[in-house]
Amino acid sequence: MVERKRWLDLLSHAVLLLGVLVVAFPVYVTVIASTHSMETVTHPPMPLLPGDQMVQNYQAALMGERSGSGTHAAVGRMMMVSLISALVIALGKIAISLLSAFAIVYFRFPFRKLFFWAIFITLMLPVEVRILPTYQVISDLGMLNSYAGLTVPLIASATATFLFRQFFLTVPEELTEAARVDGAGPLRFFKDVLLPLSVTPMAALFVIQFIYGWNQYLWPLLVTTQENMYPVVIGIKQMITAGDAQTEWNVVMATAVLAMIPPALVVMLMQKWFVKGLVDTEK
């Protein structure tokens, strides 16, 4: 029996509290800065209590009513672009990975393992490594400044395919035999047996891939040149100007707060499914 010591409990709680403070304090400063005027934010020391400009700052961010330099695109539009892109990337990755893993596990065809390892090796070739030829293809197909250009190159996922393959390998063979005896074809077996069993890993992957799609920066920076197609992460960068031009940091901070809300909501609303999808092994 492990003896519990009170000082160890206090130490562990102190370390956890310190970690929360380190993570949460920048977020708190961002929220506070979004409630003050530009003069208050740019002239230190900035107050650590909320100001009276919250409604004006968030309205200016959402509607694009800004007087400073940098992009004047409405944050509401940018968040819609980010939301659509993140949903398409997350759902597309899950759909393609499910079908790929199903084919690799349940079908017998020549060079099956070779195809699997070819998919797995692409983990060493992320978008950042093959970004120039990928951009050339998207440009030649006329997909710049479009949702297809933002999402299609990011949909394929070797990681998700590998995870679903490992999950399918743990499905009892008796289920496959029972479906075959009942006369179920491959697609019927996939729809009626595998999909219901895969709900929790699908939910876990959805959370991960949604945040991945929402936080994309480098690829959208290349394929978007029009303000109406900026994702919110790119919009924040375009609002920050260099040189002598003045940046409205209060509006930038309001935009940053708005950009944190959708992924935070996804994590909070799907936390139970996310944890269950990572640790649940019951079939």
C-alpha positions in Angstrom: 0.0 0.0 0.0 1.4 3.4 -1.0 1.6 5.8 1.8 0.2 9.3 1.1 2.0 12.2 2.5 0.3 15.6 2.9 3.3 17.6 1.8 3.4 15.6 -1.5 -0.2 16.4 -2.1 0.4 20.1 -1.5 3.5 20.1 -3.8 1.6 18.4 -6.6 -1.3 20.9 -6.3 1.1 23.8 -6.2 2.8 22.5 -9.4 -0.6 22.1 -11.1 -1.6 25.6 -10.0 1.6 27.1 -11.3 1.1 25.3 -14.6 -2.5 26.7 -14.9 -1.2 30.2 -14.1 1.5 30.0 -16.8 -1.0 28.9 -19.4 -4.0 31.0 -18.3 -2.3 34.3 -17.6 -1.5 35.2 -21.3 -5.1 34.4 -22.1 -6.3 36.6 -19.3 -4.2 39.5 -20.5 -5.5 39.0 -24.0 -9.1 39.2 -22.7 -8.4 42.2 -20.6 -6.6 44.0 -23.4 -9.6 43.5 -25.7 -11.7 45.6 -23.3 -9.5 48.7 -23.3 -8.9 51.5 -25.7 -5.9 51.5 -28.0 -4.2 54.2 -26.0 -4.5 52.3 -22.8 -3.1 49.1 -24.3 -0.2 50.7 -26.1 1.0 52.8 -23.1 2.3 50.6 -20.3 1.6 49.6 -17.7 -1.7 48.2 -19.0 -4.4 47.7 -16.4 -5.1 44.1 -15.3 -8.8 44.9 -14.7 -11.5 45.0 -17.5 -12.1 48.3 -19.3 -15.2 49.9 -20.7 -14.4 49.4 -24.5 -15.4 45.8 -24.8 -18.5 46.2 -27.0 -16.8 48.7 -29.3 -13.7 46.6 -29.7 -15.6 43.4 -30.5 -18.0 45.2 -32.8 -15.0 46.7 -34.7 -13.4 43.3 -35.0 -16.6 41.4 -36.1 -17.7 44.1 -38.7 -14.2 45.2 -39.9 -14.8 48.7 -38.6 -11.2 49.6 -38.0 -9.3 52.9 -38.6 -5.7 51.6 -38.4 -3.6 50.1 -41.1 -3.6 46.4 -42.0 -6.5 44.3 -43.3 -10.0 45.6 -42.7 -11.7 42.2 -43.4 -14.5 41.4 -41.0 -13.6 38.8 -38.4 -17.0 37.3 -38.7 -16.3 36.4 -42.4 -12.8 35.2 -41.5 -14.2 32.9 -38.7 -16.7 31.5 -41.2 -13.8 30.6 -43.6 -11.9 29.0 -40.7 -15.0 27.1 -39.6 -15.8 25.7 -43.0 -12.1 24.8 -43.7 -11.7 23.1 -40.3 -14.9 21.1 -40.7 -14.1 20.0 -44.3 -10.5 19.0 -43.2 -11.7 17.1 -40.1 -14.6 15.3 -41.8 -12.6 14.6 -45.0 -9.7 13.1 -43.1 -12.0 10.8 -41.1 -14.0 9.7 -44.2 -10.9 9.0 -46.3 -9.0 7.3 -43.5 -12.0 5.1 -42.5 -12.3 3.8 -46.1 -8.5 3.4 -46.5 -8.2 1.4 -43.3 -11.3 -0.7 -44.1 -9.8 -1.6 -47.5 -6.4 -2.4 -46.0 -7.7 -4.6 -43.2 -10.7 -6.4 -44.8 -9.7 -6.8 -48.4 -7.1 -9.2 -49.8 -5.5 -7.7 -52.9 -1.9 -7.8 -54.3 0.6 -5.5 -52.7 -1.7 -4.7 -49.8 1.1 -4.2 -47.3 3.1 -2.2 -49.8 0.2 0.2 -50.2 -0.2 0.5 -46.4 3.5 1.3 -46.0 3.4 3.8 -48.8 0.6 5.6 -47.0 2.5 5.3 -43.7 5.7 6.7 -45.2 3.9 9.9 -46.1 4.2 10.8 -42.4 7.7 11.9 -43.3 6.3 14.2 -46.0 4.0 16.7 -44.4 2.6 19.7 -46.3 5.6 21.8 -45.2 8.0 19.5 -47.0 6.1 19.3 -50.3 4.7 22.8 -50.2 6.2 24.0 -53.4 4.9 21.2 -55.7 1.6 21.2 -53.9 1.2 24.9 -54.4 2.1 24.5 -58.1 -0.6 21.9 -58.5 -3.2 24.0 -56.7 -2.3 27.1 -58.8 -2.4 25.2 -62.1 -5.9 23.9 -61.2 -7.1 27.4 -60.5 -7.9 26.6 -56.8 -6.2 29.6 -55.2 -8.5 31.7 -53.0 -11.0 29.0 -52.7 -12.2 26.5 -50.1 -11.0 23.6 -52.2 -7.5 25.1 -52.3 -7.6 25.6 -48.5 -8.7 22.1 -47.7 -8.0 19.5 -50.4 -4.2 19.3 -49.9 -4.7 18.8 -46.1 -7.4 16.1 -46.2 -5.3 13.0 -46.6 -4.0 11.7 -43.3 -1.6 8.7 -42.8 -1.9 9.1 -39.0 -5.7 8.7 -39.0 -5.5 5.8 -41.5 -3.0 4.0 -39.2 -5.2 4.6 -36.1 -8.3 3.2 -37.8 -6.3 0.3 -39.1 -5.1 -0.6 -35.6 -8.7 -0.2 -34.3 -10.2 -2.5 -37.0 -7.6 -5.1 -36.2 -9.0 -5.4 -32.7 -12.5 -6.0 -33.9 -13.3 -9.7 -33.2 -13.2 -11.9 -36.2 -16.5 -13.5 -35.1 -18.3 -10.3 -36.1 -16.9 -10.6 -39.6 -17.9 -14.2 -39.9 -21.4 -13.5 -38.5 -21.9 -10.7 -41.1 -20.8 -13.0 -43.8 -23.2 -15.8 -42.7 -26.0 -13.3 -42.6 -25.3 -12.4 -46.2 -24.0 -8.8 -45.5 -21.8 -7.4 -48.2 -18.6 -5.4 -47.5 -20.4 -2.0 -47.5 -23.3 -3.4 -45.3 -20.7 -4.7 -42.9 -18.9 -1.4 -42.9 -22.1 0.6 -42.4 -23.8 -1.6 -39.8 -20.9 -3.0 -37.8 -17.7 -1.0 -38.2 -19.1 2.5 -38.2 -21.1 2.1 -34.9 -18.0 0.6 -33.3 -15.8 3.5 -34.6 -17.9 6.4 -33.1 -15.6 7.1 -30.2 -12.3 7.0 -32.1 -14.0 9.1 -34.8 -15.0 11.7 -32.2 -11.4 11.8 -30.8 -10.0 12.3 -34.2 -12.5 15.0 -35.1 -11.5 17.1 -32.1 -7.8 16.8 -33.0 -8.3 17.4 -36.7 -10.7 20.3 -36.2 -8.1 22.1 -34.1 -5.5 21.2 -36.7 -7.6 22.7 -39.5 -8.6 25.8 -37.5 -5.0 26.6 -36.6 -3.5 26.2 -40.1 -1.3 29.2 -40.9 1.5 28.4 -43.5 -0.7 26.8 -46.2 -3.5 29.5 -46.1 -0.8 32.2 -46.1 0.3 30.9 -49.6 -3.1 30.1 -51.2 -5.1 33.1 -50.1 -4.4 36.6 -51.4 -8.0 38.0 -51.2 -9.3 39.4 -47.9 -12.6 37.6 -48.2 -10.8 34.2 -48.1 -8.6 34.9 -45.1 -8.9 32.4 -42.2 -9.0 34.1 -38.9 -5.4 33.0 -38.0 -4.1 34.8 -41.2 -6.4 37.7 -40.4 -4.8 38.3 -37.1 -1.3 38.4 -38.7 -2.5 40.8 -41.4 -4.0 43.1 -38.8 -0.5 43.6 -37.2 1.5 46.1 -39.2 5.2 46.8 -39.3 7.1 50.0 -39.4 5.6 53.4 -38.4 2.0 52.3 -39.0 0.0 52.0 -35.9 -1.6 48.7 -34.9 -4.9 48.7 -33.1 -3.9 46.1 -30.5 -7.1 46.3 -28.7 -9.0 45.1 -31.8 -6.3 42.5 -32.5 -6.7 41.1 -29.0 -10.5 41.0 -29.5 -10.0 39.1 -32.7 -7.6 36.7 -30.9 -10.3 36.0 -28.2 -12.9 35.4 -30.8 -10.5 33.0 -32.6 -10.1 30.9 -29.4 -13.8 30.4 -28.9 -14.8 27.8 -31.5 -11.9 25.3 -30.8 -12.4 25.7 -27.1 -16.1 25.0 -27.5 -15.4 21.9 -29.6 -13.0 20.6 -26.9 -15.4 21.3 -24.0 -18.5 19.9 -25.7 -16.7 16.8 -26.9 -14.4 16.2 -24.0 -16.2 13.1 -22.9 -16.1 11.5 -26.3 -12.5 12.7 -26.9 -11.2 10.9 -23.7 -13.3 7.9 -24.3 -12.1 7.6 -27.9 -8.4 7.6 -26.7 -8.7 5.1 -23.9 -11.8 2.9 -24.6 -10.9 -0.5 -25.9 -14.3 -2.3 -25.5 -15.8 -3.8 -28.6 
